[in-house]
Amino acid sequence: MQPDLSPHLHTVECNMLVDFLKRCNKDHPFKRFFGECSYWDEAVWQCTKKERIWRRDNNPKYGKRYAELKHLPFEYYTPVLKKLKEEGKLNTEGFSGCQI
């Protein structure tokens, strides 16, 4: 089950993957039930998991969080994000990131 995919909750990179997933679901309304969009579904799941791991690792024990996660750090990129970055399809300009 996917977490809430609202754009204000996720990084720019994960929002792009969510857009790819939504576009795939729109373009293939019946094939999606047979796994046509599974690649993007898995990519979104991996990206949101990496976000949770980053938040867990950088969460202060008490007090206010000082860093907002607008862009996922490169060391937390999933294989799909790395592939999109190499192909030049990962354009993060103009997207708003997470508002923690």
Secondary structure by P-SEA (a helix, b strand, c coil): cccccccccccaaaaaaaaaaaaaaaacccccccccaaaaaaaaaaaaaaaaaaaaaaccccccccccccccccccccaaaaaaaaaccccccccccccc
